[in-house]
């Protein structure tokens, strides 16, 4: 079992990091950077002067509201992109063209054409590109991955994933981009549900066919706040996924994976049940997520983001692939596009 503690790095060289964005997630990125030995915040860029100055005042670095000036700041080795989803590729492409490695928040962008443009630019420039899917580093999920890879579950049968979360009206009303097709690319699925889509692909493999329906039941937004999808995996397994921000008061995410030899159940990323036909396995209690995700967008527990950043820095230093590079991060977006397409056909 790989513990998150084994992912810490201790580099003798300082890596200078720029942050793009001024919202809740950039605050998380800042705290993650400060927790990594040898990492420092060089600069922070955002369009809201007051927010950027507050962040630099608290976490260090130079404040910028001009993107070109920010990207020219030196020393700076890489950027973490935490801007609205619909400009991720735009900001990432601008950064790699300035010789900067790019670690981008999920989703890599809101459509695969933009994602592909960023991936190609990064590869052509010889820059590392990573996508933040921090759940892959959480102990319960990593242990689940090990069970699946060892074949302990047997032949895959069914995946059941529920992201039945709640966001209050002001979550959308106080944002110019959340819940819009142009900048969020959708709503509950692509914003909240995408981590679970990523995990289903990572754990159970590619999906070959989808059927789905979405509704906007509670919030005054362009896109969906409630979605249900039926998935058919390449392995022959079936999957059911629900993604919502309309379920009051919000419930912990739950993923149930069943194969011919047993069932694994994750709740709020903690492996709460291991039932195997021919093996007795204990449940261990290590956690790496104390966030109130079912009812709040605030990521106060930055440890999983820190693990992503440490992995990405290691990829830069050793010229290796991060756990989730651009092409791997594209997989969830590709499936989400197919789900949305299926919704529009119903």
Protein Blocks (a to p, Z undefined) as FASTA:
>chain_A
ZZfklmpccdfbdcddddedjbfklmmmmmmmmmpghiacfbdcdfblklmmmmmmmngp
jddfbfklmmmpccdfbdcdfbdfklmmmmmmmmmmnopacdddddfblbfklmmmmmmm
mmmnopacddddfklmpmklmmmmmmmmnomnopafbdcddddddddfklmmmpckgopa
klnopaklmmmmmmmmmmmmmmnopafbdcdddddfkbccfbdcbdcdddddfkopacdd
dddfkbcgbiadddddddfkbccddeehiafbdcdfkbccdddfbdcbfbfkllocbdfb
lklmmmmmmmmmmmmmnopacfbdfklmmmmmmmmmmmmmmmmmZZ
